Amino acid sequence: MKELAAHTIELLSSVWTHLTQIQPVRGKGIYLYDSENQEYIDFTSGIGVINTGHCHPKVVKAIQEQAQNLLFAQMNCVIPQPTVRLAEKLNNVTPEHLNRFFFSNSGAEATEASIKLAKAATGRTNVIVFQGSFHGRTHLTMAMTTSKTIYREGFQPLPTGIFVAPFPHSHFYGWEEAQTVDFCLKQLDYLLQGQTAPHETAAIIIEPVLGEGGYVPAPISFLKQLRTLCDEHGILLIIDEVQSGFGRTGTFFCFEQAQIKPDILVMAKGLGSGLPISAIAASETLMSRWKPGTHGGTYGGGSLIAAAAAIATIETIQEEGLVEKAKKQGDYLLQALKKLQTNYPKITDVRGTGLMIGVEFLDSTTTQKVLTKCLEQRLLLLSCGTYKNVVRFIPPLVVSEEQLQHALSIFEGALKGIDA
């Protein structure tokens, strides 16, 4: 047997990128700790996963208790009780019409499942996505992802039947919101008239806040009119809440802010507090059109530790008022960052909702310098955006105002450092 060094990272595939070389051994709340007990402020939340904070006691206890009883029960063979209980929990936090649930392991799997359901339910073949979108890295979801070329580079040709409409990103176009919305709706209609006819379009899928595309909230007026357009043509509206769900944006799901009803809801990331689990929700009518046996997976619905973690996550979010806390702390953080924008002209935009906020810079070089200087002070932040020029703030929802102030002081110090 080969003898390996305890921390030989060279054995890991080089396909992964790494924000840092930190090897944490434990975490608590917003903090990570390495083997020397050095503390790091984690404002990445594992890319929007640890909404309840690292190792929340309630989630850990649920995992421990479930591990003593049953680890796995395959859904095609038996019906595991934790999965049923999780469906009940989700049924209580989703709109009344979304009353049937399918479980998978990852956001990409859930997204792909949503497309298969849409095609099965409508008998149509095509899907419309938006510029700047990120829906995953499987072959189908790569075809649906337009936020960066790196996600599909070298893997073309990809599945067909995917059409791209412009996302209403006012800052990018340099227009007022109303003008941007009007333009994007006209372009969407143009797409339906010129590339994919309504009668062959199964679904339109949208992130209510672009994730990898730059943390850009979709205007409420656009989402409302998108719902109307879908109703007019019998097209299903899929809302991808993989990154924006479970309290992240100051409502349990971001689409609630537009008071619209999705036909299919995609969930992952914040659902399991770090354990791999995802879900889609739809109505009984839609789900009944999905022929039994045409979709599934070995682990979907059967990984009971993940189900237990998800149940505890939902309960924790509700019991600790984390949705309301995300709204309050997000408002504070947004205003503080906007104030910094007035003093540092390299910041061109500050936008977001709840604790999902993007700070856009003039260029990617500036962004990387800011991230590096923050890391030197042990604050972990990520970039995003097609041009890699946006810093995203996604702290755990348990973050306190005092902790936000500390992180903001580090961030401002980094801004001063690049202006020096």
C-alpha positions as CSV (number, residue, x, y, z in Angstrom):
1,M,0.0,0.0,0.0
2,K,1.2,3.5,-0.9
3,E,2.1,5.7,2.0
4,L,0.6,9.2,1.5
5,A,1.2,12.5,3.2
6,A,-1.7,13.4,5.4
7,H,-2.6,16.5,3.4
8,T,-1.4,15.7,-0.2
9,I,-3.6,18.0,-2.2
10,E,-1.6,17.0,-5.4
11,L,-3.8,13.8,-5.4
12,L,-6.9,15.9,-6.1
13,S,-8.0,16.5,-9.6
14,S,-6.7,19.7,-11.1
15,V,-10.2,20.4,-12.6
16,W,-11.2,22.1,-9.3
17,T,-10.3,25.7,-8.9
18,H,-9.4,26.9,-5.4
19,L,-10.1,30.2,-3.7
20,T,-7.6,29.4,-1.0
21,Q,-5.2,26.6,0.1
22,I,-6.9,26.6,3.6
23,Q,-7.7,23.1,4.9
24,P,-10.3,23.6,7.6
25,V,-10.8,21.0,10.3
26,R,-13.9,22.5,11.9
27,G,-16.5,25.2,11.6
28,K,-19.0,27.1,13.7
29,G,-21.4,29.7,12.6
30,I,-19.8,32.0,10.2
31,Y,-16.2,30.8,11.0
32,L,-13.9,28.1,9.7
33,Y,-10.8,26.9,11.7
34,D,-7.7,25.2,10.4
35,S,-5.6,22.6,12.3
36,E,-3.7,25.5,14.1
37,N,-7.0,26.9,15.2
38,Q,-6.7,29.9,13.0
39,E,-10.1,31.6,12.5
40,Y,-11.5,32.6,9.1
41,I,-14.6,34.5,8.3
42,D,-16.5,32.5,5.7
43,F,-18.7,34.9,3.7
44,T,-18.9,32.3,0.9
45,S,-21.2,30.0,2.8
46,G,-19.8,27.2,0.6
47,I,-21.3,29.0,-2.4
48,G,-24.6,29.7,-0.7
49,V,-25.0,26.4,1.1
50,I,-24.5,27.0,4.8
51,N,-27.4,29.2,5.4
52,T,-27.8,28.0,9.0
53,G,-24.0,28.4,9.6
54,H,-21.4,25.8,9.9
55,C,-22.3,22.8,12.0
56,H,-25.5,24.2,13.5
57,P,-26.2,22.1,16.6
58,K,-29.8,21.2,15.6
59,V,-28.6,20.0,12.1
60,V,-25.7,18.1,13.6
61,K,-28.0,16.4,16.2
62,A,-30.5,15.4,13.5
63,I,-27.7,13.8,11.4
64,Q,-26.3,11.9,14.5
65,E,-29.7,10.6,15.4
66,Q,-30.6,9.5,11.9
67,A,-27.2,7.8,11.5
68,Q,-27.9,5.6,14.4
69,N,-31.2,4.3,12.9
70,L,-30.9,4.1,9.1
71,L,-28.5,5.5,6.6
72,F,-30.1,4.7,3.3
73,A,-33.4,3.4,2.0
74,Q,-33.8,3.2,-1.8
75,M,-36.9,4.9,-3.0
76,N,-37.8,2.4,-5.7
77,C,-37.6,-0.4,-3.1
78,V,-39.2,1.1,0.0
79,I,-40.7,4.5,1.0
80,P,-38.4,6.0,3.6
81,Q,-40.1,8.0,6.4
82,P,-37.6,10.9,6.6
83,T,-38.1,11.6,2.9
84,V,-41.9,11.7,3.4
85,R,-41.4,14.0,6.4
86,L,-39.2,16.3,4.3
87,A,-41.8,16.5,1.6
88,E,-44.3,17.5,4.3
89,K,-41.9,20.2,5.5
90,L,-41.4,21.6,2.0
91,N,-45.1,21.5,1.4
92,N,-45.5,23.9,4.3
93,V,-43.1,26.5,3.0
94,T,-44.0,26.4,-0.7
95,P,-47.1,27.7,-2.4
96,E,-50.2,25.6,-2.0
97,H,-50.3,24.5,-5.6
98,L,-46.8,23.1,-5.4
99,N,-47.7,19.9,-3.6
100,R,-45.6,17.1,-5.1
101,F,-41.8,16.7,-4.6
102,F,-39.0,14.9,-6.3
103,F,-35.6,14.6,-4.7
104,S,-32.1,14.5,-6.1
105,N,-28.5,15.1,-5.0
106,S,-27.4,18.3,-6.7
107,G,-28.7,21.5,-8.2
108,A,-27.8,20.3,-11.7
109,E,-29.7,17.1,-11.2
110,A,-32.7,18.9,-10.0
111,T,-32.6,21.4,-12.9
112,E,-32.3,18.5,-15.4
113,A,-35.3,16.8,-13.6
114,S,-37.3,20.0,-14.0
115,I,-36.7,20.1,-17.7
116,K,-37.6,16.4,-18.1
117,L,-40.8,17.0,-16.2
118,A,-41.6,20.1,-18.3
119,K,-41.1,18.2,-21.6
120,A,-43.2,15.2,-20.3
121,A,-46.0,17.4,-19.0
122,T,-46.3,19.6,-22.2
123,G,-45.2,17.3,-24.9
124,R,-43.0,20.1,-26.2
125,T,-39.3,20.0,-26.8
126,N,-37.7,23.4,-26.4
127,V,-36.5,25.5,-23.4
128,I,-35.7,29.2,-23.1
129,V,-33.0,30.4,-20.7
130,F,-31.5,33.8,-20.0
131,Q,-28.1,35.4,-20.7
132,G,-25.9,35.1,-17.6
133,S,-27.6,32.0,-16.3
134,F,-26.0,29.2,-14.4
135,H,-27.9,26.0,-14.2
136,G,-25.2,23.3,-13.8
137,R,-22.4,21.4,-15.4
138,T,-24.1,18.2,-16.8
139,H,-24.4,18.2,-20.6
140,L,-28.0,19.5,-20.6
141,T,-27.4,22.1,-17.9
142,M,-24.2,23.2,-19.6
143,A,-26.3,23.9,-22.6
144,M,-28.5,26.0,-20.4
145,T,-25.6,27.9,-18.7
146,T,-24.4,31.1,-20.3
147,S,-22.7,33.0,-17.4
148,K,-19.1,32.1,-18.5
149,T,-17.6,30.2,-21.4
150,I,-15.4,28.2,-19.0
151,Y,-18.5,26.1,-18.0
152,R,-18.9,24.8,-21.5
153,E,-15.5,25.3,-23.1
154,G,-14.3,22.2,-25.0
155,F,-17.5,20.2,-24.5
156,Q,-19.5,21.4,-27.6
157,P,-21.7,20.3,-29.3
158,L,-24.2,20.4,-26.4
159,P,-27.9,19.3,-26.4
160,T,-30.1,21.3,-28.7
161,G,-33.4,22.9,-28.2
162,I,-32.0,25.5,-25.8
163,F,-32.6,29.2,-26.7
164,V,-31.2,32.2,-24.9
165,A,-33.0,35.5,-24.2
166,P,-31.5,38.7,-22.7
167,F,-31.7,39.0,-18.9
168,P,-33.0,42.5,-17.7
169,H,-29.7,43.7,-16.3
170,S,-30.1,47.5,-16.2
171,H,-26.6,48.3,-15.1
172,F,-25.1,46.3,-18.0
173,Y,-27.3,48.0,-20.6
174,G,-26.9,51.4,-18.9
175,W,-30.7,52.0,-19.0
176,E,-33.4,52.6,-16.5
177,E,-35.2,49.5,-15.2
178,A,-38.4,50.2,-17.2
179,Q,-36.5,50.6,-20.5
180,T,-34.5,47.4,-19.8
181,V,-37.6,45.4,-19.0
182,D,-39.4,46.6,-22.1
183,F,-36.4,45.7,-24.3
184,C,-36.0,42.2,-22.8
185,L,-39.7,41.4,-23.2
186,K,-39.6,42.5,-26.8
187,Q,-36.5,40.4,-27.4
188,L,-38.2,37.4,-25.7
189,D,-41.3,37.8,-28.0
190,Y,-38.9,38.1,-31.0
191,L,-37.3,34.8,-29.9
192,L,-40.7,33.2,-29.7
193,Q,-41.6,34.5,-33.2
194,G,-38.2,33.7,-34.8
195,Q,-36.5,30.7,-33.2
196,T,-38.7,28.6,-30.9
197,A,-42.5,28.8,-31.5
198,P,-44.7,28.9,-28.4
199,H,-46.3,25.6,-29.3
200,E,-42.9,23.9,-29.2
201,T,-41.6,25.7,-26.1
202,A,-42.0,23.5,-23.0
203,A,-40.6,25.9,-20.4
204,I,-38.9,29.2,-19.6
205,I,-36.4,28.9,-16.7
206,I,-35.0,31.8,-14.8
207,E,-33.0,32.5,-11.7
208,P,-34.8,35.3,-9.8
209,V,-31.3,36.5,-8.9
210,L,-28.6,35.7,-11.3
211,G,-25.9,33.7,-9.4
212,E,-22.7,33.1,-11.3
213,G,-24.0,35.7,-13.8
214,G,-23.3,38.6,-11.4
215,Y,-25.8,38.6,-8.5
216,V,-28.4,40.6,-10.5
217,P,-32.0,40.6,-9.2
218,A,-34.6,40.2,-11.9
219,P,-37.0,43.2,-11.7
220,I,-40.3,42.3,-10.1
221,S,-42.2,43.8,-13.1
222,F,-40.3,41.5,-15.5
223,L,-41.1,38.4,-13.4
224,K,-44.8,39.3,-13.4
225,Q,-44.9,39.8,-17.1
226,L,-43.0,36.6,-17.7
227,R,-45.7,34.8,-15.7
228,T,-48.3,36.4,-17.9
229,L,-46.5,35.5,-21.1
230,C,-46.2,31.9,-20.0
231,D,-49.9,31.7,-19.2
232,E,-50.8,33.1,-22.6
233,H,-48.8,30.4,-24.4
234,G,-49.2,27.4,-22.1
235,I,-45.4,27.5,-21.4
236,L,-44.3,26.3,-18.0
237,L,-42.4,28.8,-15.8
238,I,-39.5,27.2,-13.9
239,I,-38.0,29.2,-11.1
240,D,-34.4,28.2,-10.3
241,E,-33.9,28.9,-6.6
242,V,-30.8,26.7,-6.2
243,Q,-28.8,29.6,-4.8
244,S,-31.5,32.1,-3.8
245,G,-33.7,29.9,-1.8
246,F,-34.2,29.1,1.9
247,G,-34.2,32.6,3.3
248,R,-31.2,33.8,1.4
249,T,-32.9,36.8,-0.2
250,G,-35.0,37.9,2.8
251,T,-38.0,35.8,1.8
252,F,-38.1,32.0,2.0
253,F,-38.0,31.9,-1.8
254,C,-37.1,34.9,-3.9
255,F,-40.0,34.5,-6.3
256,E,-42.4,35.4,-3.4
257,Q,-41.2,39.0,-3.7
258,A,-42.9,39.2,-7.1
259,Q,-46.0,37.5,-5.9
260,I,-46.0,35.0,-8.8
261,K,-46.6,31.3,-8.9
262,P,-44.0,29.1,-10.6
263,D,-45.1,25.9,-12.3
264,I,-41.9,24.2,-11.2
265,L,-39.6,25.2,-8.4
266,V,-35.9,24.0,-8.3
267,M,-34.2,23.8,-4.9
268,A,-30.7,22.8,-3.6
269,K,-27.8,24.4,-1.8
270,G,-29.3,25.9,1.3
271,L,-31.7,22.9,1.7
272,G,-29.3,20.6,3.4
273,S,-26.9,22.8,5.3
274,G,-24.0,21.2,3.6
275,L,-25.3,17.7,2.8
276,P,-26.0,16.9,-0.8
277,I,-29.7,17.1,-1.5
278,S,-31.9,18.9,-4.0
279,A,-35.6,18.9,-4.9
280,I,-38.1,20.1,-7.4
281,A,-41.7,20.9,-6.6
282,A,-44.7,21.0,-8.9
283,S,-48.4,20.5,-8.8
284,E,-50.1,17.1,-8.6
285,T,-51.4,17.7,-12.1
286,L,-48.0,18.2,-13.6
287,M,-46.3,15.4,-11.7
288,S,-49.1,13.0,-12.8
289,R,-48.0,13.5,-16.4
290,W,-44.5,12.2,-15.6
291,K,-44.6,8.5,-16.6
292,P,-43.4,6.3,-13.7
293,G,-39.9,4.9,-14.3
294,T,-38.9,7.6,-16.9
295,H,-36.8,9.4,-14.3
296,G,-35.1,8.5,-11.0
297,G,-31.7,7.7,-9.4
298,T,-30.2,5.5,-6.8
299,Y,-29.7,8.1,-4.1
300,G,-32.5,10.6,-4.8
301,G,-34.9,10.4,-1.9
302,G,-33.0,7.6,-0.3
303,S,-30.2,9.3,1.4
304,L,-31.7,9.7,4.8
305,I,-29.0,11.6,6.6
306,A,-29.4,14.3,3.9
307,A,-33.1,14.2,4.4
308,A,-32.7,14.5,8.2
309,A,-30.4,17.5,7.7
310,A,-32.9,19.1,5.4
311,I,-35.7,18.7,7.9
312,A,-33.6,20.2,10.6
313,T,-32.5,23.1,8.3
314,I,-36.1,24.1,7.5
315,E,-37.0,23.9,11.2
316,T,-34.0,26.0,12.2
317,I,-34.7,28.7,9.6
318,Q,-38.3,28.9,10.9
319,E,-37.5,28.7,14.6
320,E,-34.7,31.2,14.6
321,G,-36.4,33.7,12.3
322,L,-33.5,33.5,9.8
323,V,-35.6,34.7,6.9
324,E,-36.4,37.9,8.7
325,K,-32.9,38.1,9.9
326,A,-31.6,37.9,6.4
327,K,-33.9,40.7,5.4
328,K,-32.7,42.9,8.2
329,Q,-29.0,42.2,8.0
330,G,-29.2,42.3,4.2
331,D,-30.7,45.8,4.3
332,Y,-27.9,46.9,6.7
333,L,-25.2,45.3,4.5
334,L,-26.6,46.7,1.3
335,Q,-26.7,50.3,2.6
336,A,-23.2,50.0,4.1
337,L,-21.8,48.8,0.8
338,K,-23.6,51.6,-1.1
339,K,-22.0,54.1,1.3
340,L,-18.6,52.6,0.4
341,Q,-19.4,53.0,-3.3
342,T,-19.7,56.8,-2.9
343,N,-16.1,56.9,-1.6
344,Y,-14.5,54.3,-3.9
345,P,-15.1,55.0,-7.6
346,K,-13.8,51.7,-8.7
347,I,-17.1,50.3,-7.4
348,T,-19.5,50.7,-10.3
349,D,-22.6,49.1,-8.8
350,V,-24.0,47.6,-5.5
351,R,-27.1,45.4,-5.9
352,G,-28.9,42.5,-4.3
353,T,-31.7,41.5,-1.9
354,G,-31.4,40.0,1.5
355,L,-28.0,38.4,2.1
356,M,-27.3,37.9,-1.6
357,I,-25.4,41.1,-2.6
358,G,-23.0,41.8,-5.4
359,V,-20.4,44.6,-5.6
360,E,-19.3,45.3,-9.1
361,F,-15.9,46.7,-10.0
362,L,-14.5,48.3,-13.1
363,D,-12.6,45.2,-14.0
364,S,-11.6,41.7,-12.9
365,T,-8.1,42.7,-11.9
366,T,-9.4,45.1,-9.3
367,T,-11.8,42.4,-8.1
368,Q,-9.1,39.9,-7.7
369,K,-6.9,42.4,-5.8
370,V,-9.8,43.1,-3.4
371,L,-10.4,39.3,-2.8
372,T,-6.7,38.8,-2.2
373,K,-6.4,41.6,0.3
374,C,-9.5,40.4,2.1
375,L,-8.1,36.9,2.3
376,E,-4.9,38.3,3.9
377,Q,-7.2,39.4,6.7
378,R,-8.9,36.0,6.8
379,L,-12.1,37.1,5.2
380,L,-13.3,34.7,2.5
381,L,-15.3,36.2,-0.4
382,L,-16.0,35.0,-3.9
383,S,-16.3,36.6,-7.3
384,C,-18.9,36.1,-10.0
385,G,-20.1,37.7,-13.2
386,T,-19.4,37.0,-16.8
387,Y,-16.4,39.4,-16.6
388,K,-15.4,38.1,-13.2
389,N,-15.7,41.7,-11.8
390,V,-18.3,41.2,-9.1
391,V,-17.6,40.4,-5.4
392,R,-20.5,38.5,-3.9
393,F,-21.5,38.7,-0.2
394,I,-23.3,35.5,0.9
395,P,-22.6,35.1,4.6
396,P,-24.6,32.5,6.6
397,L,-28.0,33.8,7.6
398,V,-27.0,33.6,11.3
399,V,-24.5,36.5,10.9
400,S,-24.7,39.3,13.4
401,E,-24.5,43.0,12.8
402,E,-21.3,43.1,14.7
403,Q,-19.8,40.4,12.5
404,L,-21.0,42.3,9.4
405,Q,-19.3,45.4,10.7
406,H,-16.0,43.5,11.2
407,A,-16.2,42.1,7.6
408,L,-17.0,45.5,6.2
409,S,-14.0,47.0,7.9
410,I,-11.8,44.4,6.3
411,F,-13.4,45.0,2.9
412,E,-12.9,48.8,3.2
413,G,-9.3,48.2,4.2
414,A,-8.9,46.2,1.0
415,L,-10.4,49.0,-1.0
416,K,-8.0,51.4,0.5
417,G,-5.2,49.1,-0.2
418,I,-5.9,49.0,-4.0
419,D,-6.3,52.8,-4.1
420,A,-3.0,53.4,-2.3
